[in-house]
Amino acid sequence: MDNESIKERVQALVPEAQLEENKQFITFVIPAEKMHDLALSLKYNEDLAFDYLFCLTGVDTVKHLVVVYHLASTKHGHSLVLKAQTTDRENPAFDTICDIWKSGEFYEREVFDMFGIRFNNHPDLRRIFLDENWKGFPFRKDYVDEVNIVEL
């Protein structure tokens, strides 16, 4: 499947998806609540077969907290980036995708640990790098580190 066909399929599955210019990957910004259903379609549709989640990370843009998913099809050789975002900084939550791609389990724990983004239905959502008693989320732009005085 070529890039134009992939773009058309994603837009058919999520009409409100916004194509973002990117020279390396086809990239879409999608509503957070659409991610899980879209992920199921992307993985299990034979034409698409995005069977490999090779990166999942968080981004704080100040206006939004974003989860970025890098997907690939080992069967067809194509790739795709999806960005799901929320403006809710107090209780940011996305549906987990680790039931679709097992590799997402540790990626989601890292994003939770560093950004404070929760993943609904995650089987083991707890800190992975920082101590359980750690206060705050160090990769957020509004994080204040009184001890080490890290300021951005």
VMD Tcl script that builds the backbone (N, CA, C; Angstrom):
set m [mol new atoms 456]
animate dup $m
set s [atomselect $m all]
$s set {name element resname resid chain x y z} {
  {N N MET 1 A 0.854 -1.174 0.000}
  {CA C MET 1 A 0.000 0.000 0.000}
  {C C MET 1 A 0.900 1.237 0.000}
  {N N ASP 2 A 0.604 2.194 -0.868}
  {CA C ASP 2 A 1.422 3.403 -0.938}
  {C C ASP 2 A 0.957 4.432 0.097}
  {N N ASN 3 A 1.745 5.498 0.255}
  {CA C ASN 3 A 1.458 6.504 1.271}
  {C C ASN 3 A 0.108 7.186 1.080}
  {N N GLU 4 A -0.256 7.470 -0.150}
  {CA C GLU 4 A -1.555 8.119 -0.408}
  {C C GLU 4 A -2.706 7.224 0.035}
  {N N SER 5 A -2.590 5.942 -0.222}
  {CA C SER 5 A -3.634 4.999 0.198}
  {C C SER 5 A -3.727 4.905 1.716}
  {N N ILE 6 A -2.582 4.935 2.383}
  {CA C ILE 6 A -2.579 4.904 3.839}
  {C C ILE 6 A -3.256 6.154 4.386}
  {N N LYS 7 A -2.928 7.313 3.826}
  {CA C LYS 7 A -3.547 8.569 4.254}
  {C C LYS 7 A -5.067 8.499 4.099}
  {N N GLU 8 A -5.521 8.014 2.950}
  {CA C GLU 8 A -6.960 7.911 2.697}
  {C C GLU 8 A -7.636 6.972 3.696}
  {N N ARG 9 A -6.981 5.852 3.996}
  {CA C ARG 9 A -7.564 4.881 4.924}
  {C C ARG 9 A -7.673 5.451 6.334}
  {N N VAL 10 A -6.632 6.137 6.788}
  {CA C VAL 10 A -6.668 6.724 8.122}
  {C C VAL 10 A -7.763 7.780 8.188}
  {N N GLN 11 A -7.873 8.613 7.164}
  {CA C GLN 11 A -8.895 9.660 7.168}
  {C C GLN 11 A -10.292 9.067 7.068}
  {N N ALA 12 A -10.432 7.926 6.420}
  {CA C ALA 12 A -11.736 7.256 6.370}
  {C C ALA 12 A -12.100 6.682 7.745}
  {N N LEU 13 A -11.101 6.187 8.463}
  {CA C LEU 13 A -11.335 5.613 9.786}
  {C C LEU 13 A -11.579 6.687 10.846}
  {N N VAL 14 A -10.864 7.803 10.720}
  {CA C VAL 14 A -11.008 8.925 11.666}
  {C C VAL 14 A -11.079 10.215 10.848}
  {N N PRO 15 A -12.290 10.609 10.423}
  {CA C PRO 15 A -12.432 11.787 9.557}
  {C C PRO 15 A -11.850 13.072 10.146}
  {N N GLU 16 A -11.833 13.199 11.467}
  {CA C GLU 16 A -11.307 14.414 12.082}
  {C C GLU 16 A -9.784 14.400 12.228}
  {N N ALA 17 A -9.125 13.356 11.786}
  {CA C ALA 17 A -7.663 13.283 11.837}
  {C C ALA 17 A -7.064 14.384 10.974}
  {N N GLN 18 A -6.013 15.017 11.502}
  {CA C GLN 18 A -5.351 16.104 10.781}
  {C C GLN 18 A -3.981 15.635 10.319}
  {N N LEU 19 A -3.770 15.701 9.021}
  {CA C LEU 19 A -2.477 15.330 8.452}
  {C C LEU 19 A -1.469 16.414 8.801}
  {N N GLU 20 A -0.308 15.997 9.273}
  {CA C GLU 20 A 0.748 16.936 9.649}
  {C C GLU 20 A 1.920 16.741 8.700}
  {N N GLU 21 A 2.507 17.814 8.260}
  {CA C GLU 21 A 3.648 17.714 7.351}
  {C C GLU 21 A 4.841 17.105 8.070}
  {N N ASN 22 A 5.437 16.094 7.457}
  {CA C ASN 22 A 6.589 15.411 8.008}
  {C C ASN 22 A 7.301 14.742 6.849}
  {N N LYS 23 A 8.589 14.972 6.711}
  {CA C LYS 23 A 9.329 14.438 5.562}
  {C C LYS 23 A 9.646 12.952 5.675}
  {N N GLN 24 A 9.689 12.434 6.892}
  {CA C GLN 24 A 10.066 11.042 7.065}
  {C C GLN 24 A 8.871 10.108 7.187}
  {N N PHE 25 A 7.834 10.522 7.928}
  {CA C PHE 25 A 6.704 9.648 8.201}
  {C C PHE 25 A 5.386 10.329 7.834}
  {N N ILE 26 A 4.406 9.539 7.455}
  {CA C ILE 26 A 3.037 10.023 7.384}
  {C C ILE 26 A 2.632 10.260 8.834}
  {N N THR 27 A 2.157 11.449 9.157}
  {CA C THR 27 A 1.853 11.797 10.539}
  {C C THR 27 A 0.458 12.385 10.641}
  {N N PHE 28 A -0.334 11.845 11.575}
  {CA C PHE 28 A -1.678 12.348 11.829}
  {C C PHE 28 A -1.820 12.728 13.291}
  {N N VAL 29 A -2.529 13.834 13.537}
  {CA C VAL 29 A -2.945 14.215 14.873}
  {C C VAL 29 A -4.397 13.786 14.995}
  {N N ILE 30 A -4.680 13.001 16.019}
  {CA C ILE 30 A -6.028 12.455 16.185}
  {C C ILE 30 A -6.543 12.731 17.594}
  {N N PRO 31 A -7.848 12.760 17.762}
  {CA C PRO 31 A -8.394 12.908 19.111}
  {C C PRO 31 A -8.031 11.677 19.958}
  {N N ALA 32 A -7.693 11.909 21.210}
  {CA C ALA 32 A -7.253 10.823 22.097}
  {C C ALA 32 A -8.281 9.707 22.191}
  {N N GLU 33 A -9.554 10.072 22.214}
  {CA C GLU 33 A -10.599 9.054 22.389}
  {C C GLU 33 A -10.762 8.146 21.169}
  {N N LYS 34 A -10.148 8.491 20.053}
  {CA C LYS 34 A -10.230 7.670 18.833}
  {C C LYS 34 A -9.050 6.708 18.680}
  {N N MET 35 A -8.022 6.866 19.519}
  {CA C MET 35 A -6.780 6.123 19.318}
  {C C MET 35 A -6.959 4.613 19.396}
  {N N HIS 36 A -7.628 4.109 20.397}
  {CA C HIS 36 A -7.713 2.664 20.580}
  {C C HIS 36 A -8.427 1.989 19.407}
  {N N ASP 37 A -9.559 2.526 18.997}
  {CA C ASP 37 A -10.294 1.929 17.869}
  {C C ASP 37 A -9.480 2.007 16.581}
  {N N LEU 38 A -8.809 3.139 16.378}
  {CA C LEU 38 A -7.963 3.276 15.192}
  {C C LEU 38 A -6.828 2.263 15.238}
  {N N ALA 39 A -6.217 2.092 16.402}
  {CA C ALA 39 A -5.114 1.147 16.542}
  {C C ALA 39 A -5.550 -0.276 16.195}
  {N N LEU 40 A -6.725 -0.665 16.649}
  {CA C LEU 40 A -7.246 -1.994 16.305}
  {C C LEU 40 A -7.371 -2.157 14.792}
  {N N SER 41 A -7.931 -1.164 14.136}
  {CA C SER 41 A -8.093 -1.225 12.671}
  {C C SER 41 A -6.747 -1.267 11.964}
  {N N LEU 42 A -5.804 -0.463 12.431}
  {CA C LEU 42 A -4.493 -0.417 11.784}
  {C C LEU 42 A -3.741 -1.733 11.913}
  {N N LYS 43 A -3.887 -2.381 13.044}
  {CA C LYS 43 A -3.159 -3.635 13.230}
  {C C LYS 43 A -3.822 -4.803 12.500}
  {N N TYR 44 A -5.135 -4.910 12.599}
  {CA C TYR 44 A -5.806 -6.128 12.139}
  {C C TYR 44 A -6.364 -6.063 10.729}
  {N N ASN 45 A -6.300 -4.918 10.069}
  {CA C ASN 45 A -6.702 -4.844 8.672}
  {C C ASN 45 A -5.545 -5.380 7.827}
  {N N GLU 46 A -5.805 -6.372 7.016}
  {CA C GLU 46 A -4.749 -7.039 6.236}
  {C C GLU 46 A -3.987 -6.099 5.303}
  {N N ASP 47 A -4.666 -5.113 4.742}
  {CA C ASP 47 A -3.999 -4.169 3.834}
  {C C ASP 47 A -3.018 -3.267 4.572}
  {N N LEU 48 A -3.307 -2.984 5.825}
  {CA C LEU 48 A -2.470 -2.084 6.612}
  {C C LEU 48 A -1.462 -2.862 7.452}
  {N N ALA 49 A -1.927 -3.784 8.265}
  {CA C ALA 49 A -1.101 -4.695 9.073}
  {C C ALA 49 A 0.028 -3.990 9.828}
  {N N PHE 50 A -0.302 -2.910 10.554}
  {CA C PHE 50 A 0.689 -2.244 11.388}
  {C C PHE 50 A 0.888 -3.094 12.641}
  {N N ASP 51 A 1.794 -4.038 12.532}
  {CA C ASP 51 A 1.985 -5.045 13.573}
  {C C ASP 51 A 3.109 -4.715 14.552}
  {N N TYR 52 A 3.764 -3.571 14.371}
  {CA C TYR 52 A 4.936 -3.263 15.180}
  {C C TYR 52 A 4.868 -1.824 15.702}
  {N N LEU 53 A 4.742 -1.688 17.001}
  {CA C LEU 53 A 4.843 -0.391 17.672}
  {C C LEU 53 A 6.305 -0.238 18.057}
  {N N PHE 54 A 7.050 0.605 17.322}
  {CA C PHE 54 A 8.473 0.685 17.597}
  {C C PHE 54 A 8.872 1.871 18.461}
  {N N CYS 55 A 7.942 2.747 18.767}
  {CA C CYS 55 A 8.222 3.824 19.698}
  {C C CYS 55 A 6.907 4.423 20.178}
  {N N LEU 56 A 6.861 4.771 21.434}
  {CA C LEU 56 A 5.733 5.493 22.009}
  {C C LEU 56 A 6.353 6.440 23.017}
  {N N THR 57 A 6.040 7.709 22.905}
  {CA C THR 57 A 6.602 8.678 23.834}
  {C C THR 57 A 5.607 9.787 24.125}
  {N N GLY 58 A 5.921 10.589 25.097}
  {CA C GLY 58 A 5.091 11.735 25.446}
  {C C GLY 58 A 5.780 13.021 25.051}
  {N N VAL 59 A 4.969 14.069 24.882}
  {CA C VAL 59 A 5.476 15.403 24.574}
  {C C VAL 59 A 4.596 16.406 25.304}
  {N N ASP 60 A 5.221 17.399 25.902}
  {CA C ASP 60 A 4.486 18.497 26.518}
  {C C ASP 60 A 4.700 19.725 25.648}
  {N N THR 61 A 3.632 20.191 25.004}
  {CA C THR 61 A 3.729 21.378 24.153}
  {C C THR 61 A 3.226 22.621 24.880}
  {N N VAL 62 A 2.994 22.522 26.154}
  {CA C VAL 62 A 2.411 23.531 27.032}
  {C C VAL 62 A 0.898 23.597 26.830}
  {N N LYS 63 A 0.427 23.721 25.599}
  {CA C LYS 63 A -1.018 23.718 25.335}
  {C C LYS 63 A -1.606 22.318 25.432}
  {N N HIS 64 A -0.833 21.315 25.028}
  {CA C HIS 64 A -1.315 19.934 24.996}
  {C C HIS 64 A -0.292 18.995 25.613}
  {N N LEU 65 A -0.799 17.900 26.164}
  {CA C LEU 65 A 0.040 16.744 26.445}
  {C C LEU 65 A -0.248 15.761 25.325}
  {N N VAL 66 A 0.800 15.266 24.703}
  {CA C VAL 66 A 0.674 14.459 23.495}
  {C C VAL 66 A 1.334 13.108 23.711}
  {N N VAL 67 A 0.700 12.061 23.195}
  {CA C VAL 67 A 1.333 10.746 23.131}
  {C C VAL 67 A 1.564 10.460 21.652}
  {N N VAL 68 A 2.812 10.133 21.321}
  {CA C VAL 68 A 3.218 9.906 19.937}
  {C C VAL 68 A 3.492 8.420 19.738}
  {N N TYR 69 A 2.830 7.841 18.734}
  {CA C TYR 69 A 2.942 6.420 18.434}
  {C C TYR 69 A 3.610 6.246 17.070}
  {N N HIS 70 A 4.737 5.533 17.018}
  {CA C HIS 70 A 5.398 5.204 15.756}
  {C C HIS 70 A 5.075 3.746 15.428}
  {N N LEU 71 A 4.433 3.536 14.307}
  {CA C LEU 71 A 3.994 2.197 13.909}
  {C C LEU 71 A 4.645 1.784 12.604}
  {N N ALA 72 A 4.822 0.488 12.449}
  {CA C ALA 72 A 5.359 -0.056 11.198}
  {C C ALA 72 A 4.661 -1.371 10.880}
  {N N SER 73 A 4.661 -1.690 9.605}
  {CA C SER 73 A 4.175 -2.982 9.153}
  {C C SER 73 A 5.377 -3.794 8.692}
  {N N THR 74 A 5.676 -4.871 9.393}
  {CA C THR 74 A 6.780 -5.725 8.971}
  {C C THR 74 A 6.385 -6.523 7.729}
  {N N LYS 75 A 5.109 -6.678 7.526}
  {CA C LYS 75 A 4.599 -7.421 6.366}
  {C C LYS 75 A 4.682 -6.594 5.082}
  {N N HIS 76 A 4.282 -5.312 5.172}
  {CA C HIS 76 A 4.205 -4.474 3.970}
  {C C HIS 76 A 5.322 -3.437 3.859}
  {N N GLY 77 A 6.044 -3.183 4.945}
  {CA C GLY 77 A 7.166 -2.255 4.905}
  {C C GLY 77 A 6.789 -0.782 4.986}
  {N N HIS 78 A 5.572 -0.456 5.387}
  {CA C HIS 78 A 5.232 0.964 5.523}
  {C C HIS 78 A 5.176 1.365 6.996}
  {N N SER 79 A 5.187 2.682 7.233}
  {CA C SER 79 A 5.181 3.185 8.605}
  {C C SER 79 A 4.252 4.392 8.721}
  {N N LEU 80 A 3.966 4.760 9.976}
  {CA C LEU 80 A 2.982 5.792 10.252}
  {C C LEU 80 A 3.242 6.332 11.657}
  {N N VAL 81 A 2.980 7.621 11.844}
  {CA C VAL 81 A 3.063 8.228 13.172}
  {C C VAL 81 A 1.701 8.801 13.510}
  {N N LEU 82 A 1.240 8.510 14.722}
  {CA C LEU 82 A -0.022 9.060 15.217}
  {C C LEU 82 A 0.272 9.864 16.475}
  {N N LYS 83 A -0.361 11.027 16.571}
  {CA C LYS 83 A -0.223 11.872 17.749}
  {C C LYS 83 A -1.604 12.076 18.346}
  {N N ALA 84 A -1.795 11.580 19.553}
  {CA C ALA 84 A -3.051 11.784 20.271}
  {C C ALA 84 A -2.778 12.828 21.342}
  {N N GLN 85 A -3.714 13.753 21.509}
  {CA C GLN 85 A -3.438 14.846 22.436}
  {C C GLN 85 A -4.620 15.184 23.323}
  {N N THR 86 A -4.293 15.808 24.450}
  {CA C THR 86 A -5.315 16.278 25.382}
  {C C THR 86 A -4.896 17.624 25.937}
  {N N THR 87 A -5.866 18.436 26.291}
  {CA C THR 87 A -5.584 19.710 26.952}
  {C C THR 87 A -5.713 19.574 28.468}
  {N N ASP 88 A -6.130 18.409 28.926}
  {CA C ASP 88 A -6.331 18.174 30.359}
  {C C ASP 88 A -4.983 17.893 31.032}
  {N N ARG 89 A -4.446 18.897 31.704}
  {CA C ARG 89 A -3.161 18.740 32.381}
  {C C ARG 89 A -3.335 18.206 33.803}
  {N N GLU 90 A -4.521 18.320 34.355}
  {CA C GLU 90 A -4.769 17.854 35.720}
  {C C GLU 90 A -4.935 16.338 35.788}
  {N N ASN 91 A -5.687 15.774 34.856}
  {CA C ASN 91 A -5.941 14.327 34.815}
  {C C ASN 91 A -5.836 13.807 33.388}
  {N N PRO 92 A -4.655 13.913 32.781}
  {CA C PRO 92 A -4.537 13.427 31.408}
  {C C PRO 92 A -4.652 11.907 31.363}
  {N N ALA 93 A -5.504 11.411 30.473}
  {CA C ALA 93 A -5.697 9.962 30.366}
  {C C ALA 93 A -5.981 9.568 28.926}
  {N N PHE 94 A -5.399 8.481 28.524}
  {CA C PHE 94 A -5.584 7.887 27.207}
  {C C PHE 94 A -5.900 6.416 27.424}
  {N N ASP 95 A -6.539 5.790 26.478}
  {CA C ASP 95 A -6.744 4.350 26.565}
  {C C ASP 95 A -5.439 3.643 26.223}
  {N N THR 96 A -5.154 2.580 26.943}
  {CA C THR 96 A -3.929 1.834 26.673}
  {C C THR 96 A -4.002 1.163 25.299}
  {N N ILE 97 A -2.845 0.952 24.711}
  {CA C ILE 97 A -2.761 0.177 23.463}
  {C C ILE 97 A -1.931 -1.091 23.696}
  {N N CYS 98 A -1.545 -1.348 24.956}
  {CA C CYS 98 A -0.707 -2.527 25.210}
  {C C CYS 98 A -1.478 -3.826 25.039}
  {N N ASP 99 A -2.808 -3.756 24.955}
  {CA C ASP 99 A -3.575 -4.948 24.620}
  {C C ASP 99 A -3.491 -5.246 23.120}
  {N N ILE 100 A -3.045 -4.279 22.337}
  {CA C ILE 100 A -2.900 -4.431 20.886}
  {C C ILE 100 A -1.440 -4.716 20.533}
  {N N TRP 101 A -0.527 -3.904 21.080}
  {CA C TRP 101 A 0.909 -4.090 20.888}
  {C C TRP 101 A 1.530 -4.230 22.270}
  {N N LYS 102 A 2.008 -5.400 22.590}
  {CA C LYS 102 A 2.557 -5.696 23.919}
  {C C LYS 102 A 3.719 -4.765 24.279}
  {N N SER 103 A 4.483 -4.320 23.283}
  {CA C SER 103 A 5.614 -3.419 23.549}
  {C C SER 103 A 5.157 -2.111 24.182}
  {N N GLY 104 A 3.895 -1.768 24.030}
  {CA C GLY 104 A 3.374 -0.534 24.600}
  {C C GLY 104 A 3.346 -0.522 26.115}
  {N N GLU 105 A 3.409 -1.690 26.734}
  {CA C GLU 105 A 3.291 -1.755 28.190}
  {C C GLU 105 A 4.389 -0.952 28.894}
  {N N PHE 106 A 5.637 -1.142 28.512}
  {CA C PHE 106 A 6.728 -0.410 29.151}
  {C C PHE 106 A 6.799 1.036 28.668}
  {N N TYR 107 A 6.521 1.266 27.388}
  {CA C TYR 107 A 6.494 2.642 26.880}
  {C C TYR 107 A 5.473 3.480 27.652}
  {N N GLU 108 A 4.289 2.929 27.869}
  {CA C GLU 108 A 3.251 3.668 28.585}
  {C C GLU 108 A 3.656 3.922 30.036}
  {N N ARG 109 A 4.335 2.989 30.644}
  {CA C ARG 109 A 4.810 3.204 32.012}
  {C C ARG 109 A 5.824 4.345 32.057}
  {N N GLU 110 A 6.679 4.425 31.062}
  {CA C GLU 110 A 7.651 5.517 31.011}
  {C C GLU 110 A 6.945 6.868 30.849}
  {N N VAL 111 A 5.968 6.935 29.960}
  {CA C VAL 111 A 5.224 8.180 29.751}
  {C C VAL 111 A 4.462 8.563 31.014}
  {N N PHE 112 A 3.891 7.596 31.687}
  {CA C PHE 112 A 3.224 7.861 32.962}
  {C C PHE 112 A 4.223 8.425 33.968}
  {N N ASP 113 A 5.371 7.805 34.080}
  {CA C ASP 113 A 6.386 8.193 35.049}
  {C C ASP 113 A 6.902 9.609 34.807}
  {N N MET 114 A 7.162 9.948 33.574}
  {CA C MET 114 A 7.800 11.224 33.255}
  {C C MET 114 A 6.833 12.373 32.959}
  {N N PHE 115 A 5.624 12.047 32.496}
  {CA C PHE 115 A 4.655 13.085 32.112}
  {C C PHE 115 A 3.376 13.068 32.950}
  {N N GLY 116 A 3.130 11.994 33.680}
  {CA C GLY 116 A 1.916 11.904 34.481}
  {C C GLY 116 A 0.676 11.571 33.677}
  {N N ILE 117 A 0.856 11.069 32.469}
  {CA C ILE 117 A -0.283 10.680 31.629}
  {C C ILE 117 A -0.690 9.265 32.016}
  {N N ARG 118 A -1.955 9.106 32.371}
  {CA C ARG 118 A -2.475 7.793 32.754}
  {C C ARG 118 A -2.970 7.060 31.503}
  {N N PHE 119 A -2.910 5.737 31.567}
  {CA C PHE 119 A -3.400 4.902 30.472}
  {C C PHE 119 A -4.466 3.974 31.032}
  {N N ASN 120 A -5.703 4.251 30.654}
  {CA C ASN 120 A -6.839 3.461 31.117}
  {C C ASN 120 A -6.677 2.001 30.716}
  {N N ASN 121 A -6.952 1.099 31.650}
  {CA C ASN 121 A -6.912 -0.352 31.444}
  {C C ASN 121 A -5.498 -0.919 31.278}
  {N N HIS 122 A -4.487 -0.143 31.624}
  {CA C HIS 122 A -3.115 -0.663 31.599}
  {C C HIS 122 A -2.987 -1.701 32.718}
  {N N PRO 123 A -2.357 -2.851 32.457}
  {CA C PRO 123 A -2.311 -3.915 33.463}
  {C C PRO 123 A -1.364 -3.659 34.643}
  {N N ASP 124 A -0.417 -2.717 34.513}
  {CA C ASP 124 A 0.567 -2.516 35.581}
  {C C ASP 124 A 1.109 -1.085 35.536}
  {N N LEU 125 A 0.223 -0.109 35.637}
  {CA C LEU 125 A 0.644 1.286 35.512}
  {C C LEU 125 A 1.223 1.790 36.829}
  {N N ARG 126 A 2.545 1.832 36.859}
  {CA C ARG 126 A 3.272 2.358 38.006}
  {C C ARG 126 A 4.588 2.914 37.497}
  {N N ARG 127 A 5.239 3.688 38.346}
  {CA C ARG 127 A 6.511 4.288 37.928}
  {C C ARG 127 A 7.509 3.201 37.514}
  {N N ILE 128 A 8.336 3.541 36.523}
  {CA C ILE 128 A 9.304 2.568 36.028}
  {C C ILE 128 A 10.748 3.023 36.277}
  {N N PHE 129 A 10.995 4.337 36.336}
  {CA C PHE 129 A 12.342 4.862 36.572}
  {C C PHE 129 A 12.487 5.546 37.926}
  {N N LEU 130 A 11.473 6.306 38.295}
  {CA C LEU 130 A 11.554 7.103 39.514}
  {C C LEU 130 A 10.941 6.372 40.700}
  {N N ASP 131 A 11.342 6.757 41.886}
  {CA C ASP 131 A 10.814 6.182 43.114}
  {C C ASP 131 A 9.316 6.458 43.205}
  {N N GLU 132 A 8.594 5.536 43.803}
  {CA C GLU 132 A 7.130 5.686 43.943}
  {C C GLU 132 A 6.742 6.953 44.689}
  {N N ASN 133 A 7.616 7.469 45.539}
  {CA C ASN 133 A 7.324 8.672 46.323}
  {C C ASN 133 A 7.732 9.967 45.621}
  {N N TRP 134 A 8.249 9.870 44.413}
  {CA C TRP 134 A 8.693 11.050 43.671}
  {C C TRP 134 A 7.508 11.987 43.450}
  {N N LYS 135 A 7.737 13.266 43.646}
  {CA C LYS 135 A 6.690 14.262 43.453}
  {C C LYS 135 A 6.863 14.925 42.086}
  {N N GLY 136 A 5.797 14.940 41.319}
  {CA C GLY 136 A 5.816 15.623 40.023}
  {C C GLY 136 A 6.259 14.745 38.874}
  {N N PHE 137 A 6.323 15.367 37.711}
  {CA C PHE 137 A 6.638 14.653 36.473}
  {C C PHE 137 A 7.710 15.439 35.721}
  {N N PRO 138 A 8.958 14.976 35.766}
  {CA C PRO 138 A 10.107 15.761 35.321}
  {C C PRO 138 A 10.133 16.178 33.853}
  {N N PHE 139 A 9.399 15.517 32.972}
  {CA C PHE 139 A 9.455 15.909 31.567}
  {C C PHE 139 A 8.384 16.931 31.191}
  {N N ARG 140 A 7.590 17.342 32.158}
  {CA C ARG 140 A 6.610 18.397 31.894}
  {C C ARG 140 A 7.291 19.757 31.935}
  {N N LYS 141 A 6.820 20.650 31.108}
  {CA C LYS 141 A 7.409 21.991 31.039}
  {C C LYS 141 A 7.196 22.787 32.317}
  {N N ASP 142 A 6.147 22.463 33.076}
  {CA C ASP 142 A 5.873 23.201 34.305}
  {C C ASP 142 A 6.501 22.553 35.544}
  {N N TYR 143 A 7.352 21.556 35.353}
  {CA C TYR 143 A 7.987 20.873 36.471}
  {C C TYR 143 A 9.022 21.788 37.129}
  {N N VAL 144 A 9.004 21.833 38.445}
  {CA C VAL 144 A 9.962 22.619 39.198}
  {C C VAL 144 A 10.756 21.660 40.077}
  {N N ASP 145 A 12.068 21.728 39.967}
  {CA C ASP 145 A 12.975 20.883 40.735}
  {C C ASP 145 A 13.721 21.759 41.727}
  {N N GLU 146 A 13.212 21.833 42.938}
  {CA C GLU 146 A 13.818 22.694 43.964}
  {C C GLU 146 A 15.211 22.237 44.388}
  {N N VAL 147 A 15.478 20.945 44.305}
  {CA C VAL 147 A 16.752 20.419 44.765}
  {C C VAL 147 A 17.865 20.691 43.761}
  {N N ASN 148 A 17.637 20.315 42.491}
  {CA C ASN 148 A 18.660 20.447 41.467}
  {C C ASN 148 A 18.536 21.740 40.651}
  {N N ILE 149 A 17.480 22.486 40.880}
  {CA C ILE 149 A 17.217 23.748 40.216}
  {C C ILE 149 A 17.339 23.617 38.690}
  {N N VAL 150 A 16.542 22.723 38.143}
  {CA C VAL 150 A 16.472 22.556 36.703}
  {C C VAL 150 A 15.364 23.444 36.185}
  {N N GLU 151 A 15.696 24.375 35.325}
  {CA C GLU 151 A 14.680 25.256 34.757}
  {C C GLU 151 A 14.810 25.254 33.240}
  {N N LEU 152 A 13.672 25.270 32.579}
  {CA C LEU 152 A 13.664 25.320 31.123}
  {C C LEU 152 A 13.246 26.687 30.650}
}
mol reanalyze $m
mol bondsrecalc $m
mol representation Tube
mol addrep $m
